[in-house]
Amino acid sequence: MLPEELTFENLKIAPHYNVAPSQNIVIVRQERSQPARRLSFMRWGLVPHWAKELKVGYKNINARAETAATTPAFRDAFKSQRCLIPADGFYEWQKNGTTKQPYIFEIAKDEPFAFAGLWDKWRQPGESVIESCTILTTRPNELVSGIHDRMPVILNPGDYDLWLDPAFRNAEDLTAMLQPFPAERMRRHAVSARVNDPKNDDPECAKPFEPRLASSQAPLF
């Protein structure tokens, strides 16, 4: 369950099945001046407030949980500009020779969840402010490790309040929240290569797909 008492800012939110870097995604954040929480759109790919160019955001779609508190691009946001990024699944790709097979990972009970995120504001020279965000990643659990060497941090709902609280700045305690989500509470299945093209954004992207296996390759599940 996401935090209560959200201000929606008249947002019209449509479901997305295939989000790409630089696109706008929905995040939940808490204001510094009051405990109110807001639901906002932000560009995916964090652009630090001190950056000279917008394009640096392409390098910052993810932040390593182990080093985010000290990495220049993320350390200011880690102190007081943390957010939740609602989702109900994520994709990872497994290398198979010269190709990559995409998989979707979900919570086994079809529950929505929230990634741990960071956000920042960047003023484009002579133009308006751009707000952007990044998703924190950690080491993979047993379900993800056969596909990829990292996974996004899915926060425990019991940690939402402290994670969102801009006044809470204990880096050690915050970092301790950023653990792999239990594998036994998740599931995965292969999906089609349609997700490789961000123009495809429909329910077909997340539907089960039976990959062709080489004769020497055993099924993964």
LUMZADREN-944769 format. One record per residue: residue number from 0; z, x, y of N, C-alpha, C in turn. Coordinates in nm, 3 decimals. Atoms other than C-alpha are relative to their C-alpha. Example, Ala and Ser with C-alpha at 12.3 -4.5 7.8 and 13.67 -1.06 7.14 Angstrom:
LUMZADREN-944769
num | n_w | n_u | n_v | ca_w | ca_u | ca_v | c_w | c_u | c_v
0 | 0.000 | 0.089 | -0.119 | 0.780 | 1.230 | -0.450 | 0.000 | 0.090 | 0.120
1 | -0.006 | -0.082 | -0.119 | 0.714 | 1.367 | -0.106 | 0.073 | -0.077 | 0.109
***
This chain:
LUMZADREN-944769
num | n_w | n_u | n_v | ca_w | ca_u | ca_v | c_w | c_u | c_v
0 | 0.000 | 0.085 | -0.119 | 0.000 | 0.000 | 0.000 | 0.000 | 0.089 | 0.124
1 | 0.006 | -0.077 | -0.123 | -0.087 | 0.132 | 0.346 | 0.112 | -0.043 | 0.094
2 | -0.109 | 0.034 | -0.090 | 0.166 | 0.140 | 0.628 | -0.023 | -0.134 | 0.069
3 | 0.009 | 0.129 | -0.068 | 0.243 | -0.192 | 0.793 | -0.005 | 0.022 | 0.151
4 | 0.000 | 0.001 | -0.146 | 0.223 | -0.283 | 1.163 | -0.110 | 0.091 | 0.056
5 | 0.113 | -0.077 | -0.050 | -0.121 | -0.132 | 1.219 | -0.068 | -0.073 | 0.114
6 | 0.081 | 0.057 | -0.106 | -0.319 | -0.187 | 1.538 | -0.146 | 0.027 | -0.035
7 | 0.134 | -0.016 | 0.052 | -0.680 | -0.249 | 1.439 | -0.106 | 0.026 | 0.106
8 | 0.093 | -0.033 | -0.108 | -0.848 | -0.201 | 1.781 | -0.133 | -0.074 | -0.014
9 | 0.122 | 0.080 | 0.017 | -1.101 | -0.477 | 1.697 | -0.106 | 0.070 | -0.085
10 | 0.093 | -0.071 | 0.086 | -1.256 | -0.256 | 1.430 | -0.062 | -0.096 | -0.102
11 | 0.068 | 0.072 | 0.106 | -1.515 | -0.407 | 1.199 | -0.026 | 0.102 | -0.111
12 | 0.005 | -0.100 | 0.106 | -1.477 | -0.221 | 0.870 | -0.079 | -0.054 | -0.118
13 | 0.083 | 0.035 | 0.114 | -1.751 | -0.246 | 0.609 | 0.029 | 0.098 | -0.113
14 | -0.023 | -0.093 | 0.111 | -1.710 | -0.098 | 0.259 | -0.108 | 0.107 | -0.004
15 | 0.095 | -0.111 | 0.016 | -1.872 | 0.242 | 0.202 | 0.019 | 0.059 | -0.140
16 | -0.002 | -0.052 | 0.136 | -1.962 | 0.391 | -0.135 | -0.049 | 0.144 | -0.007
17 | 0.055 | -0.134 | -0.001 | -2.106 | 0.725 | -0.027 | 0.005 | 0.055 | 0.142
18 | -0.021 | -0.050 | -0.135 | -1.969 | 0.891 | 0.286 | -0.030 | 0.150 | 0.005
19 | 0.041 | -0.140 | -0.015 | -2.111 | 1.223 | 0.409 | 0.070 | 0.064 | 0.119
20 | -0.056 | -0.070 | -0.115 | -1.968 | 1.490 | 0.643 | -0.074 | -0.035 | 0.128
21 | 0.044 | 0.035 | -0.136 | -2.013 | 1.415 | 1.016 | -0.007 | -0.150 | 0.023
22 | -0.006 | 0.143 | -0.019 | -2.005 | 1.041 | 0.951 | 0.141 | -0.042 | 0.040
23 | -0.131 | 0.051 | -0.039 | -1.721 | 0.829 | 1.088 | 0.069 | -0.064 | -0.121
24 | -0.081 | 0.060 | 0.106 | -1.443 | 0.737 | 0.846 | 0.126 | -0.060 | 0.061
25 | -0.121 | 0.068 | -0.048 | -1.131 | 0.522 | 0.880 | 0.122 | 0.086 | -0.028
26 | -0.126 | -0.072 | 0.018 | -0.796 | 0.693 | 0.933 | 0.115 | -0.082 | 0.057
27 | -0.123 | 0.060 | -0.053 | -0.437 | 0.580 | 0.996 | 0.082 | 0.111 | 0.062
28 | -0.082 | -0.101 | -0.068 | -0.232 | 0.774 | 1.252 | 0.115 | -0.068 | 0.074
29 | -0.116 | 0.050 | -0.073 | 0.095 | 0.735 | 1.438 | 0.007 | 0.067 | 0.136
30 | -0.007 | -0.053 | -0.136 | 0.134 | 0.777 | 1.812 | 0.125 | 0.084 | 0.021
31 | -0.115 | -0.085 | -0.031 | 0.364 | 1.046 | 1.950 | 0.104 | -0.074 | 0.082
32 | -0.092 | 0.064 | -0.096 | 0.513 | 0.821 | 2.219 | 0.075 | -0.118 | -0.059
33 | -0.066 | 0.116 | 0.060 | 0.605 | 0.530 | 1.989 | -0.034 | -0.005 | -0.149
34 | 0.021 | 0.002 | 0.146 | 0.628 | 0.448 | 1.616 | -0.119 | -0.083 | -0.046
35 | 0.115 | 0.083 | 0.038 | 0.318 | 0.223 | 1.626 | -0.106 | 0.084 | -0.070
36 | 0.106 | -0.067 | 0.074 | 0.040 | 0.313 | 1.383 | -0.133 | -0.067 | 0.029
37 | 0.132 | 0.052 | -0.035 | -0.328 | 0.276 | 1.455 | -0.102 | 0.033 | -0.107
38 | 0.113 | -0.020 | 0.088 | -0.635 | 0.236 | 1.241 | -0.120 | 0.033 | 0.088
39 | 0.107 | -0.046 | -0.087 | -0.925 | 0.431 | 1.393 | -0.116 | 0.058 | -0.080
40 | 0.113 | -0.073 | 0.056 | -1.270 | 0.569 | 1.321 | 0.001 | 0.143 | 0.054
41 | 0.011 | -0.140 | -0.042 | -1.303 | 0.948 | 1.330 | -0.113 | 0.069 | -0.075
42 | 0.105 | -0.080 | 0.061 | -1.580 | 1.195 | 1.258 | 0.060 | 0.086 | -0.112
43 | -0.049 | -0.081 | 0.112 | -1.535 | 1.364 | 0.917 | -0.049 | 0.144 | 0.015
44 | 0.027 | -0.142 | -0.025 | -1.517 | 1.739 | 0.977 | 0.074 | 0.039 | 0.127
45 | -0.088 | -0.023 | -0.114 | -1.235 | 1.855 | 1.203 | -0.054 | 0.105 | 0.096
46 | 0.039 | -0.091 | -0.107 | -1.334 | 2.012 | 1.534 | 0.127 | 0.031 | 0.080
47 | -0.124 | -0.032 | -0.073 | -1.030 | 2.198 | 1.677 | -0.018 | -0.019 | 0.150
48 | 0.007 | 0.028 | -0.144 | -0.947 | 2.119 | 2.038 | -0.049 | 0.119 | 0.080
49 | 0.042 | -0.121 | -0.072 | -1.025 | 2.480 | 2.134 | -0.140 | 0.046 | -0.039
50 | 0.132 | -0.042 | 0.048 | -1.365 | 2.496 | 1.959 | -0.103 | 0.000 | 0.113
51 | 0.108 | -0.008 | -0.098 | -1.674 | 2.591 | 2.159 | -0.118 | -0.089 | -0.036
52 | 0.115 | 0.078 | 0.044 | -1.922 | 2.394 | 1.949 | 0.042 | -0.108 | -0.099
53 | -0.027 | 0.111 | 0.090 | -1.924 | 2.064 | 1.765 | -0.030 | 0.037 | -0.144
54 | 0.046 | -0.030 | 0.136 | -2.096 | 2.216 | 1.462 | 0.105 | 0.069 | -0.086
55 | -0.104 | -0.063 | 0.083 | -1.779 | 2.399 | 1.352 | 0.065 | -0.102 | -0.092
56 | -0.058 | 0.104 | 0.083 | -1.671 | 2.065 | 1.210 | -0.058 | -0.004 | -0.140
57 | 0.062 | 0.002 | 0.132 | -1.915 | 2.106 | 0.921 | 0.074 | 0.095 | -0.097
58 | -0.075 | -0.092 | 0.083 | -1.698 | 2.394 | 0.795 | 0.140 | -0.052 | -0.032
59 | -0.138 | 0.047 | 0.007 | -1.382 | 2.187 | 0.824 | 0.014 | -0.141 | -0.056
60 | -0.015 | 0.132 | 0.060 | -1.439 | 1.877 | 0.612 | 0.123 | -0.004 | -0.090
61 | -0.122 | -0.012 | 0.082 | -1.155 | 2.002 | 0.390 | 0.088 | 0.112 | 0.052
62 | -0.097 | -0.104 | -0.036 | -0.841 | 2.207 | 0.453 | 0.087 | 0.027 | -0.121
63 | -0.082 | -0.035 | 0.116 | -0.653 | 2.395 | 0.184 | 0.147 | -0.028 | 0.031
64 | -0.140 | 0.037 | -0.022 | -0.302 | 2.252 | 0.150 | 0.090 | 0.122 | 0.006
65 | -0.086 | -0.118 | 0.008 | -0.159 | 2.595 | 0.072 | 0.005 | 0.079 | 0.131
66 | 0.009 | -0.084 | -0.120 | -0.268 | 2.746 | 0.405 | -0.022 | -0.078 | 0.129
67 | 0.031 | 0.080 | -0.119 | -0.328 | 2.457 | 0.647 | 0.099 | 0.022 | 0.114
68 | -0.104 | -0.017 | -0.104 | 0.002 | 2.519 | 0.830 | -0.018 | 0.126 | 0.082
69 | 0.016 | -0.127 | -0.071 | -0.110 | 2.868 | 0.931 | -0.145 | 0.032 | 0.036
70 | 0.141 | -0.024 | -0.031 | -0.491 | 2.849 | 0.946 | -0.030 | -0.044 | 0.143
71 | 0.023 | 0.034 | -0.141 | -0.605 | 2.856 | 1.313 | -0.065 | -0.136 | 0.024
72 | 0.071 | 0.126 | -0.022 | -0.838 | 2.557 | 1.277 | 0.087 | -0.123 | -0.024
73 | -0.079 | 0.116 | 0.042 | -0.565 | 2.334 | 1.132 | 0.147 | 0.004 | 0.040
74 | -0.145 | -0.013 | -0.014 | -0.220 | 2.466 | 1.225 | 0.056 | -0.090 | 0.110
75 | -0.051 | 0.088 | -0.105 | -0.185 | 2.268 | 1.551 | 0.004 | -0.145 | -0.049
76 | 0.004 | 0.136 | 0.053 | -0.291 | 1.944 | 1.384 | 0.106 | -0.021 | -0.107
77 | -0.099 | 0.011 | 0.107 | -0.061 | 2.015 | 1.089 | 0.139 | -0.027 | 0.057
78 | -0.133 | 0.018 | -0.060 | 0.238 | 2.020 | 1.325 | 0.027 | -0.145 | 0.036
79 | -0.031 | 0.133 | -0.052 | 0.199 | 1.673 | 1.473 | -0.116 | -0.098 | 0.002
80 | 0.114 | 0.089 | 0.000 | -0.146 | 1.521 | 1.418 | -0.050 | -0.019 | -0.144
81 | 0.031 | 0.027 | 0.140 | -0.138 | 1.418 | 1.054 | -0.041 | -0.147 | -0.015
82 | 0.048 | 0.137 | 0.017 | -0.305 | 1.106 | 0.921 | -0.017 | -0.034 | -0.147
83 | 0.036 | 0.050 | 0.132 | -0.378 | 0.895 | 0.615 | -0.146 | -0.041 | 0.004
84 | 0.141 | 0.040 | 0.009 | -0.737 | 0.842 | 0.502 | -0.013 | -0.092 | -0.121
85 | 0.004 | 0.097 | 0.111 | -0.763 | 0.522 | 0.294 | -0.128 | 0.014 | -0.083
86 | 0.115 | -0.007 | 0.091 | -0.993 | 0.524 | -0.010 | 0.037 | -0.068 | -0.130
87 | -0.029 | 0.047 | 0.136 | -1.027 | 0.389 | -0.362 | -0.073 | 0.084 | -0.103
88 | 0.066 | -0.090 | 0.093 | -1.222 | 0.677 | -0.516 | -0.056 | 0.121 | 0.073
89 | 0.066 | -0.116 | -0.058 | -1.378 | 1.018 | -0.460 | -0.093 | 0.062 | -0.104
90 | 0.098 | -0.063 | 0.088 | -1.670 | 1.215 | -0.604 | 0.022 | 0.151 | -0.009
91 | 0.010 | -0.145 | 0.020 | -1.685 | 1.565 | -0.750 | -0.121 | 0.026 | -0.089
92 | 0.121 | -0.034 | 0.073 | -1.980 | 1.747 | -0.903 | 0.027 | 0.113 | -0.099
93 | -0.012 | -0.103 | 0.102 | -1.992 | 1.947 | -1.225 | -0.134 | 0.072 | -0.016
94 | 0.122 | -0.078 | 0.017 | -2.245 | 2.230 | -1.251 | -0.045 | -0.007 | -0.146
95 | 0.058 | 0.006 | 0.134 | -2.476 | 2.193 | -1.550 | -0.136 | 0.070 | 0.006
96 | 0.122 | -0.079 | -0.015 | -2.730 | 2.475 | -1.546 | -0.043 | 0.003 | 0.145
97 | 0.052 | 0.002 | -0.138 | -2.945 | 2.427 | -1.237 | 0.028 | -0.132 | 0.070
98 | -0.029 | 0.131 | -0.058 | -2.822 | 2.073 | -1.177 | 0.151 | -0.022 | 0.011
99 | -0.140 | 0.038 | -0.014 | -2.494 | 1.908 | -1.082 | 0.014 | -0.148 | -0.035
100 | -0.025 | 0.138 | 0.040 | -2.361 | 1.593 | -1.245 | 0.119 | -0.055 | 0.080
101 | -0.112 | 0.056 | -0.077 | -2.153 | 1.375 | -1.009 | 0.090 | -0.091 | -0.085
102 | -0.099 | 0.086 | 0.063 | -1.836 | 1.199 | -1.125 | 0.081 | -0.068 | 0.110
103 | -0.091 | 0.068 | -0.090 | -1.618 | 0.943 | -0.954 | 0.139 | -0.001 | -0.062
104 | -0.140 | 0.002 | 0.043 | -1.237 | 0.962 | -0.977 | 0.070 | -0.114 | 0.073
105 | -0.068 | 0.116 | -0.055 | -1.023 | 0.654 | -0.926 | 0.141 | -0.009 | -0.056
106 | -0.132 | 0.030 | 0.054 | -0.667 | 0.532 | -0.971 | -0.019 | -0.102 | -0.113
107 | 0.026 | 0.078 | 0.121 | -0.647 | 0.375 | -1.317 | 0.022 | -0.150 | 0.018
108 | -0.030 | 0.142 | -0.019 | -0.508 | 0.043 | -1.190 | -0.082 | -0.063 | 0.112
109 | 0.087 | 0.051 | -0.108 | -0.788 | -0.006 | -0.932 | 0.075 | -0.014 | 0.133
110 | -0.078 | 0.007 | -0.123 | -0.538 | 0.057 | -0.654 | -0.063 | 0.087 | 0.110
111 | 0.038 | -0.088 | -0.111 | -0.637 | 0.184 | -0.310 | 0.107 | 0.107 | 0.018
112 | -0.094 | -0.109 | -0.024 | -0.471 | 0.509 | -0.205 | -0.030 | 0.063 | 0.134
113 | 0.023 | -0.068 | -0.129 | -0.456 | 0.747 | 0.089 | -0.001 | 0.150 | -0.020
114 | 0.005 | -0.145 | -0.004 | -0.568 | 1.107 | 0.121 | 0.089 | 0.050 | 0.114
115 | -0.069 | -0.066 | -0.110 | -0.353 | 1.342 | 0.329 | -0.104 | 0.061 | 0.093
116 | 0.098 | -0.050 | -0.095 | -0.548 | 1.422 | 0.644 | 0.063 | 0.056 | 0.126
117 | -0.038 | -0.053 | -0.131 | -0.529 | 1.601 | 0.979 | -0.107 | -0.044 | 0.099
118 | 0.099 | 0.038 | -0.099 | -0.698 | 1.504 | 1.305 | 0.019 | 0.078 | 0.129
119 | -0.006 | -0.071 | -0.128 | -0.776 | 1.655 | 1.643 | -0.097 | -0.063 | 0.098
120 | 0.089 | 0.047 | -0.106 | -0.946 | 1.579 | 1.976 | -0.075 | 0.120 | 0.059
121 | 0.082 | -0.106 | -0.060 | -1.233 | 1.786 | 2.117 | -0.084 | -0.060 | 0.110
122 | 0.078 | 0.051 | -0.112 | -1.391 | 1.737 | 2.456 | -0.134 | 0.073 | 0.007
123 | 0.134 | -0.056 | -0.009 | -1.765 | 1.791 | 2.447 | -0.028 | 0.035 | 0.146
124 | 0.023 | -0.041 | -0.139 | -1.863 | 1.991 | 2.759 | -0.080 | -0.103 | 0.079
125 | 0.068 | 0.095 | -0.086 | -1.949 | 1.740 | 3.028 | -0.014 | -0.139 | -0.058
126 | 0.015 | 0.130 | 0.064 | -1.920 | 1.448 | 2.787 | 0.136 | -0.054 | -0.046
127 | -0.123 | 0.068 | 0.041 | -1.665 | 1.227 | 2.614 | 0.075 | 0.078 | -0.107
128 | -0.085 | -0.061 | 0.102 | -1.384 | 1.318 | 2.376 | -0.047 | -0.046 | -0.138
129 | 0.033 | 0.031 | 0.139 | -1.468 | 1.336 | 2.004 | 0.125 | 0.022 | -0.084
130 | -0.113 | -0.012 | 0.091 | -1.190 | 1.268 | 1.755 | -0.055 | 0.023 | -0.142
131 | 0.051 | -0.037 | 0.133 | -1.237 | 1.422 | 1.410 | 0.117 | 0.027 | -0.094
132 | -0.107 | -0.015 | 0.099 | -1.045 | 1.470 | 1.088 | -0.047 | 0.083 | -0.119
133 | 0.027 | -0.074 | 0.122 | -1.023 | 1.669 | 0.765 | 0.088 | -0.053 | -0.111
134 | -0.076 | 0.041 | 0.118 | -0.902 | 1.595 | 0.412 | 0.061 | 0.124 | -0.064
135 | -0.067 | -0.113 | 0.065 | -0.645 | 1.828 | 0.258 | -0.031 | 0.002 | -0.149
136 | 0.026 | -0.015 | 0.144 | -0.717 | 1.965 | -0.089 | 0.107 | 0.089 | -0.063
137 | -0.097 | -0.078 | 0.075 | -0.500 | 2.118 | -0.359 | -0.062 | 0.041 | -0.134
138 | 0.051 | -0.037 | 0.131 | -0.535 | 2.262 | -0.709 | -0.026 | -0.127 | -0.082
139 | 0.034 | 0.122 | 0.073 | -0.687 | 2.016 | -0.959 | 0.101 | -0.034 | -0.108
140 | -0.079 | 0.040 | 0.117 | -0.495 | 1.813 | -1.214 | -0.087 | 0.014 | -0.125
141 | 0.072 | -0.020 | 0.126 | -0.601 | 1.810 | -1.581 | -0.129 | -0.081 | -0.009
142 | 0.120 | 0.084 | 0.006 | -0.855 | 1.530 | -1.528 | -0.113 | 0.058 | 0.085
143 | 0.100 | -0.052 | -0.092 | -1.032 | 1.702 | -1.240 | -0.042 | 0.143 | -0.035
144 | 0.023 | -0.143 | 0.018 | -1.009 | 2.065 | -1.354 | -0.125 | 0.033 | -0.080
145 | 0.122 | -0.025 | 0.075 | -1.297 | 2.035 | -1.599 | -0.127 | -0.022 | 0.080
146 | 0.115 | 0.032 | -0.085 | -1.523 | 1.921 | -1.318 | -0.004 | 0.088 | 0.124
147 | -0.005 | -0.074 | -0.126 | -1.404 | 2.108 | -1.007 | 0.132 | 0.076 | 0.010
148 | -0.120 | -0.083 | -0.011 | -1.152 | 2.373 | -0.905 | 0.093 | -0.043 | 0.113
149 | -0.087 | 0.056 | -0.103 | -1.004 | 2.166 | -0.618 | -0.007 | -0.151 | -0.010
150 | 0.004 | 0.145 | -0.011 | -0.914 | 1.803 | -0.560 | 0.067 | -0.042 | 0.130
151 | -0.066 | 0.046 | -0.122 | -0.820 | 1.601 | -0.251 | 0.144 | -0.039 | -0.028
152 | -0.140 | 0.039 | 0.014 | -0.450 | 1.539 | -0.193 | 0.012 | -0.151 | 0.016
153 | -0.033 | 0.142 | -0.007 | -0.358 | 1.180 | -0.276 | 0.150 | -0.008 | 0.019
154 | -0.143 | 0.001 | -0.033 | -0.024 | 1.121 | -0.109 | 0.077 | -0.106 | -0.078
155 | -0.094 | 0.096 | 0.054 | 0.270 | 0.953 | -0.275 | 0.037 | -0.098 | 0.112
156 | -0.034 | 0.096 | -0.106 | 0.330 | 0.627 | -0.079 | 0.139 | 0.021 | 0.058
157 | -0.133 | -0.027 | -0.053 | 0.694 | 0.729 | -0.047 | 0.003 | 0.109 | 0.105
158 | 0.009 | -0.107 | -0.100 | 0.580 | 1.021 | 0.170 | -0.076 | -0.041 | 0.125
159 | 0.081 | 0.042 | -0.114 | 0.368 | 0.816 | 0.412 | 0.075 | 0.012 | 0.133
160 | -0.073 | 0.004 | -0.127 | 0.639 | 0.774 | 0.675 | 0.019 | 0.139 | 0.060
161 | -0.020 | -0.134 | -0.053 | 0.726 | 1.142 | 0.709 | -0.132 | 0.069 | 0.032
162 | 0.129 | -0.064 | -0.025 | 0.364 | 1.253 | 0.683 | -0.059 | -0.046 | 0.134
163 | 0.057 | 0.054 | -0.125 | 0.265 | 1.026 | 0.973 | 0.086 | 0.030 | 0.122
164 | -0.093 | -0.017 | -0.112 | 0.571 | 1.101 | 1.187 | -0.029 | 0.130 | 0.076
165 | 0.032 | -0.122 | -0.074 | 0.458 | 1.345 | 1.461 | 0.123 | 0.082 | 0.039
166 | -0.122 | -0.072 | -0.034 | 0.821 | 1.438 | 1.528 | 0.052 | 0.083 | -0.116
167 | -0.046 | -0.075 | 0.117 | 0.869 | 1.568 | 1.175 | -0.089 | 0.124 | -0.017
168 | 0.081 | -0.123 | -0.005 | 0.757 | 1.934 | 1.176 | 0.047 | 0.107 | -0.098
169 | -0.044 | -0.097 | 0.098 | 0.920 | 2.100 | 0.877 | -0.118 | 0.034 | -0.091
170 | 0.122 | -0.037 | 0.072 | 0.618 | 2.286 | 0.739 | 0.022 | 0.013 | -0.150
171 | -0.029 | -0.017 | 0.142 | 0.785 | 2.364 | 0.409 | 0.007 | -0.134 | -0.071
172 | -0.011 | 0.132 | 0.060 | 0.872 | 2.001 | 0.338 | -0.134 | -0.072 | 0.000
173 | 0.131 | 0.063 | -0.007 | 0.530 | 1.883 | 0.450 | -0.094 | 0.056 | -0.107
174 | 0.086 | -0.064 | 0.099 | 0.351 | 2.134 | 0.229 | 0.039 | -0.044 | -0.141
175 | -0.048 | 0.042 | 0.132 | 0.568 | 2.025 | -0.066 | -0.054 | -0.138 | -0.040
176 | 0.057 | 0.132 | 0.031 | 0.415 | 1.676 | -0.039 | -0.142 | 0.011 | -0.057
177 | 0.143 | -0.014 | 0.028 | 0.066 | 1.813 | -0.103 | -0.025 | 0.052 | -0.141
178 | 0.010 | -0.037 | 0.140 | 0.066 | 1.819 | -0.481 | -0.115 | -0.075 | -0.069
179 | 0.102 | 0.073 | 0.076 | -0.200 | 1.721 | -0.740 | 0.052 | -0.135 | -0.045
180 | -0.039 | 0.133 | 0.046 | -0.190 | 1.352 | -0.821 | 0.004 | 0.000 | -0.153
181 | -0.011 | -0.003 | 0.147 | -0.079 | 1.284 | -1.184 | -0.128 | -0.045 | -0.069
182 | 0.125 | 0.028 | 0.071 | -0.380 | 1.293 | -1.415 | 0.009 | -0.128 | -0.082
183 | -0.013 | 0.117 | 0.086 | -0.241 | 1.019 | -1.639 | -0.012 | -0.131 | 0.077
184 | 0.013 | 0.120 | -0.082 | -0.260 | 0.774 | -1.348 | -0.141 | -0.016 | 0.056
185 | 0.136 | 0.003 | -0.050 | -0.629 | 0.841 | -1.288 | -0.101 | -0.020 | -0.112
186 | 0.112 | 0.009 | 0.094 | -0.965 | 0.785 | -1.457 | -0.124 | 0.057 | 0.068
187 | 0.126 | -0.050 | -0.056 | -1.317 | 0.920 | -1.413 | -0.115 | -0.051 | -0.085
188 | 0.123 | 0.022 | 0.076 | -1.673 | 0.842 | -1.513 | -0.117 | 0.058 | 0.077
189 | 0.120 | -0.055 | -0.062 | -2.014 | 0.989 | -1.447 | -0.071 | -0.108 | 0.081
190 | 0.081 | 0.090 | -0.081 | -2.230 | 0.831 | -1.176 | -0.138 | 0.062 | 0.017
191 | 0.137 | -0.049 | -0.011 | -2.599 | 0.865 | -1.098 | -0.015 | 0.096 | 0.118
192 | 0.028 | -0.096 | -0.106 | -2.753 | 1.129 | -0.873 | -0.034 | -0.068 | 0.132
193 | 0.023 | 0.071 | -0.127 | -2.804 | 0.859 | -0.610 | 0.101 | 0.042 | 0.106
194 | -0.101 | -0.039 | -0.098 | -2.482 | 0.981 | -0.449 | -0.033 | 0.133 | 0.066
195 | 0.040 | -0.125 | -0.064 | -2.656 | 1.310 | -0.368 | -0.073 | -0.024 | 0.132
196 | 0.069 | 0.035 | -0.124 | -2.841 | 1.128 | -0.089 | 0.087 | -0.096 | 0.080
197 | -0.089 | 0.086 | -0.078 | -2.615 | 0.989 | 0.186 | -0.064 | -0.128 | 0.048
198 | 0.067 | 0.125 | -0.039 | -2.878 | 0.726 | 0.262 | 0.034 | -0.111 | -0.099
199 | -0.041 | 0.098 | 0.101 | -2.765 | 0.555 | -0.058 | 0.148 | -0.030 | 0.018
200 | -0.139 | 0.039 | -0.027 | -2.448 | 0.366 | 0.029 | 0.018 | -0.146 | -0.044
201 | -0.009 | 0.134 | 0.057 | -2.409 | 0.067 | -0.202 | 0.079 | 0.008 | -0.130
202 | -0.082 | -0.001 | 0.123 | -2.210 | -0.038 | -0.513 | -0.062 | 0.076 | -0.116
203 | 0.064 | -0.072 | 0.109 | -2.469 | 0.124 | -0.742 | 0.046 | 0.146 | -0.007
204 | -0.043 | -0.140 | -0.003 | -2.342 | 0.466 | -0.632 | 0.121 | 0.025 | -0.089
205 | -0.126 | -0.020 | 0.073 | -2.009 | 0.413 | -0.807 | -0.003 | -0.055 | -0.142
206 | 0.006 | 0.059 | 0.134 | -2.130 | 0.242 | -1.125 | -0.011 | 0.107 | -0.108
207 | 0.008 | -0.097 | 0.110 | -2.094 | 0.421 | -1.463 | -0.145 | 0.035 | -0.035
208 | 0.133 | -0.053 | 0.034 | -2.390 | 0.636 | -1.564 | 0.015 | 0.092 | -0.120
209 | -0.006 | -0.082 | 0.119 | -2.458 | 0.799 | -1.899 | -0.089 | 0.123 | 0.018
210 | 0.081 | -0.120 | -0.020 | -2.568 | 1.160 | -1.837 | -0.063 | 0.046 | -0.130
211 | 0.064 | -0.058 | 0.118 | -2.810 | 1.326 | -2.073 | 0.067 | 0.131 | -0.033
212 | -0.072 | -0.119 | 0.042 | -2.628 | 1.592 | -2.271 | -0.091 | 0.090 | -0.080
213 | 0.074 | -0.096 | 0.080 | -2.786 | 1.908 | -2.402 | 0.057 | -0.002 | -0.142
214 | -0.043 | 0.008 | 0.140 | -2.765 | 1.939 | -2.783 | 0.124 | 0.083 | -0.028
215 | -0.116 | -0.087 | 0.020 | -2.503 | 2.213 | -2.750 | 0.120 | -0.042 | 0.082
216 | -0.107 | 0.040 | -0.089 | -2.293 | 2.025 | -2.500 | 0.076 | -0.120 | -0.057
217 | -0.081 | 0.111 | 0.052 | -2.006 | 1.805 | -2.617 | 0.037 | -0.093 | 0.112
218 | -0.042 | 0.093 | -0.103 | -1.908 | 1.490 | -2.429 | 0.132 | 0.044 | 0.062
219 | -0.120 | -0.042 | -0.071 | -1.637 | 1.541 | -2.167 | 0.113 | -0.100 | -0.017
220 | -0.105 | 0.100 | 0.014 | -1.450 | 1.219 | -2.242 | -0.046 | -0.108 | -0.096
***
